[in-house]
Amino acid sequence: MIRLVNAELMKLRTTRATFWLLAALAFGIFLSVLLIGLLVKPSALDSVDNQQGLLGPGIVVPLFALVIGIIISTGEFRHGTITPTLLATPQRALVVGAKVVAGAIFGAILLVAGEALALAVAAFALAVRGIPIHLFDGRFWSILGGLLGACALGGALGAAIGTAFRNQSATLIVSILWLLVGENVLRGFFPGQASYLPGSALIAVFALDGGEALLHLWAGVAVALGYVALFTAAAWVLLSRRDVS
């Protein structure tokens, strides 16, 4: 299993789409944190909460993790590499499990790298302006832990969804539209029920203490894990029934 997970991580590291997504994410985090840190009034950056607000761009990392998970899983079908993968490992349940685990690991790594960049840029901007740095005070580690969990779950969910529904373009478009548009529409009409949707569950994980129309932390973790398990099972069943040659 460890070798399978390593193989999946290698595929992520050597895929051009992954590189471009990471470059776009890094550029977005760098630019947004730098501009906010340099242009916002000093009085709006002197408190712990306001300074940690500079780390806000990190909330897009779970979406990137999910997208990358979808891309690497559907890419196997798109480019035909799923055939040698299954010839090397005929146990399809192991292949699905390795993809999900690799997605979770990559999502966590993505968050650590993204937040490290955001912290470095934020500290630079605050230091340049002579503002005392309180980035690591208060609930910093709790916030980081919540984002880490959300990214790991997002990566795992993306890998499971991509393996279950192998059409890359359709899966990406439907998934992104569902998370950014569909769930927001449903949240407006059915706020209580919408809190159990996958995107809302991931938001609840890094929101920590819940919020309007959100579950609390551990309820969000449980629901997100339930979606990961559901789509992983669906991926295993569908992959077992398909002829991929």
KADA-V343378 format. One record per helix or strand. SS is the DSSP state (2 for helix, 1 for strand). FROM is the first residue (numbers start at 1). TO is the last residue. If there is no record, write none. Layout:
SS:FROM:TO + SS:FROM:TO
//
This chain:
2:2:13 + 2:16:39 + 2:42:44 + 2:48:79 + 2:81:88 + 2:92:128 + 2:140:164 + 2:168:189 + 2:191:194 + 2:198:207 + 2:217:241
//
